[in-house]
Amino acid sequence: MKRLTEAETYLAQHTVEIILLDLGLPDAQGLEAVRRLRAAAHRVPLVVLTGLEDESVTEEALQEGAQGCLIKGQIDAPGLFRALRHAIDRKFMEEALFEQKERAQVTLDSIGDAVICTDIEGNITFLNVVAETMTGWPRQEAAGRPVAEVLQIRDATTGQTTPNPMAMAIAHGRIPPPPSTIGPGSRPEQSSPSATGASAGRWRSGWPTPPSMIF
């Protein structure tokens, strides 16, 4: 097909296994073409063709949802076949990972405990529904904030703030769950007694995994 509009019309009516997209079509160039193709067939593996040996173009195309990038004039039949095969495999893995993430989120939202996850720097990446209720922070608002800003851990006897269990988990891998009172960082209308526990492991490479906390 010579124009992107023709491809969009075809994709609206037919199923395809993979798409090979030229980034220099008459009616769409560069990343605009990638975005339009992703909107028309977001579940189909996409490999883009570019006339520029520019790593930034490849990186941006991959960020927009392409699974591979080929340079015109540097493609032979075996190389093209490998690129298409790798794109299909990569898309399959991306879809599997997305489905796994969705199942995990449904599971975490269904349990009775509050769950908070952070990145390795201690900034929140996830709260389940129970954690949202207990801290008073919606998931979208809490994302990216330091965990200490969203909740505090207070000793049930003294009322004093205890060390951040997420930081201890990063440093030591695991801490015992102490009896504590969960309190919000800046939303004092939410507070409830509970026990807390935090843990963090390590990837095969030896780098620490982001910690999580259940309370």
Secondary structure, DSSP 4 states (H G I P E B T S, - for coil): --SHHHHHHHHTT---S-EEEETEETTEETHHHHHHHHHH-TTS-EEEEESS--HHHHHHHHHTT-SEEEETTS--HHHHHHHHHHHHHHHHHHHHHHHHHHHHHHHHHHSSS-EEEE-TTSBEEEE-HHHHHHH---HHHHTTSBHHHHEEEEETTT-PBPPPHHHHHHHHSB----EEEEEESS-TT--EEEE-EEE--B-TTSPBPPPEEE-
